[in-house]
């Protein structure tokens, strides 16, 4: 199940960025009130490398039972946790952009669940 979740998380991350880049109304749901819309774009590279790339790498490592799979999963969980906390604090401090922590909550819950349960 961890492999499936990590693949889903990677695909959803790609889909999210496609929507953010292609649809301004969607993007507006994730930008703090008063912040320029381009501020969201600053997270594209870290998301691609850590959350999306990390998810696929961890899934591959787990599937092939590689010794580096658990560290890759924890690396990804750390990235998801950081992003989740950042989104939550942005929403709390700005009073907006609540869609971000709402979408990140299941991501951190499931990623940590699998990281904690794997031997």
Secondary structure, DSSP 8 states (H G I E B T S, - for coil): -HHHHHHHHHHHHHHHHHHHHH-HHHHHTTS-TTS-GGGGGGGHHHIIIIIIHHHHHHHHHHHTT-TTHHHHHHHHHHHHHHHHHHHHHHHHHHS--HHHHHHHHHHHHHHHHHHHH--
